[in-house]
């Protein structure tokens, strides 16, 4: 799959995760809504579906994996867009070892810049930069 297809899949997965967080609607319904509202032609569908489904099924363990590194506020106060990005990136860091950690963090930062509040990307970078040391300890230089 081309890089652009994965990038678009990440963007749509983040939006789907955000929608799921906000509405509590079934993942299948959210997936269908996105698929009918977006041009899915060049989207890495297997990545999109895997990310959305994994996050919905393992949300507590994903939150657990990064929450130690959120030191300035309780998880309940994290902006929903930032939370969706952190959950997506944590999915990739823990489940998609084929994606280099630097790519995961850079893509999360880009999503933060594109969709988050003014300094979202800095917060996301700070959390993931610390979390990756534990989540990908074999890959991150000491």
C-alpha positions in Angstrom: 0.0 0.0 0.0 1.3 3.5 -0.9 2.3 5.9 1.8 -0.6 8.3 0.8 -3.1 5.5 1.4 -1.8 4.8 4.9 -1.7 8.5 5.7 -5.3 8.9 4.6 -6.3 5.7 6.5 -4.7 7.2 9.7 -6.6 10.5 9.2 -9.9 8.7 8.7 -9.2 6.3 11.6 -8.6 9.2 13.9 -11.8 10.8 12.8 -13.7 7.5 13.3 -12.1 7.0 16.8 -13.1 10.6 17.7 -16.7 9.9 16.4 -16.9 6.7 18.4 -15.6 8.4 21.6 -18.1 11.3 21.2 -21.2 9.3 20.2 -20.7 5.8 21.6 -22.2 4.5 18.3 -21.3 1.0 17.2 -18.0 0.9 15.3 -19.7 -0.8 12.3 -22.0 2.2 12.0 -19.2 4.7 12.2 -17.2 2.8 9.7 -20.1 2.8 7.3 -20.7 6.5 7.7 -17.1 7.3 6.9 -17.0 4.9 4.0 -20.1 6.5 2.5 -19.0 10.1 3.1 -15.4 9.8 1.9 -13.6 8.7 -1.2 -12.1 5.4 0.1 -10.5 4.5 -3.3 -6.9 5.1 -2.2 -7.3 4.4 1.5 -5.5 1.5 3.1 -8.7 -0.1 4.2 -7.2 -2.9 6.2 -5.2 -0.5 8.3 -8.2 1.8 8.8 -10.4 -1.1 9.9 -7.7 -2.7 12.1 -7.0 0.6 13.9 -10.7 1.5 14.5 -11.6 -2.0 15.7 -8.6 -2.5 17.9 -9.0 0.9 19.6 -12.6 0.3 20.3 -11.9 -3.2 21.7 -8.8 -2.3 23.7 -9.4 1.3 24.7 -8.6 0.7 28.4 -5.2 -1.0 27.7 -4.2 1.6 25.2 -5.1 4.4 27.6 -3.1 2.6 30.3 -0.1 2.4 28.0 0.3 6.2 27.6 -1.4 7.6 30.7 1.8 7.6 32.9 3.2 10.2 30.5 0.2 12.6 30.7 1.5 14.5 33.7 -0.3 17.8 33.4 -4.0 16.6 33.6 -6.2 13.6 34.3 -7.1 11.5 31.2 -10.7 12.7 31.4 -9.5 16.2 30.7 -7.6 15.4 27.5 -9.1 17.0 24.5 -11.1 14.3 22.5 -9.1 14.9 19.3 -5.8 14.5 21.2 -7.1 11.4 22.9 -8.1 9.9 19.5 -4.7 10.6 18.1 -2.9 9.2 21.2 -5.1 6.0 21.0 -4.4 5.6 17.3 -0.6 6.1 17.8 -0.5 3.8 20.8 -2.3 1.1 18.7 0.4 1.5 16.1 3.2 1.5 18.6 1.9 -1.7 20.3 0.4 -3.6 17.4 2.0 -2.4 14.2 5.7 -3.1 14.8 6.1 -3.0 11.0 5.8 0.8 11.2 8.9 2.5 12.6 8.2 4.4 15.8 9.5 7.7 14.3 6.9 7.4 11.6 4.1 6.8 14.1 5.1 9.8 16.2 5.6 12.1 13.2 2.2 11.1 11.8 0.5 11.7 15.2 2.2 15.1 15.4 0.9 15.9 11.9 -2.7 14.9 12.9 -2.3 17.1 15.9 -1.3 20.1 13.8 -4.1 19.4 11.3 -7.0 18.7 13.6 -6.0 19.7 17.2 -5.9 22.9 19.1 -2.9 25.3 18.7 -0.4 23.3 20.8 -1.9 19.8 20.5 1.0 18.5 18.5 3.5 19.5 21.3 1.4 17.7 23.9 1.1 14.6 21.6 4.8 14.6 20.9 5.7 14.9 24.6 3.5 12.0 25.6 4.5 9.7 22.7 8.2 10.5 23.0 8.2 9.2 26.6 5.7 6.3 25.9 7.8 4.9 23.0 10.7 4.3 25.3 8.6 1.6 27.0 6.4 0.5 24.2 9.2 0.1 21.7 12.2 -0.3 24.0 14.0 -2.7 21.6 13.8 -0.1 18.8 14.5 3.2 20.6 18.1 4.1 21.3 19.0 4.5 24.9 
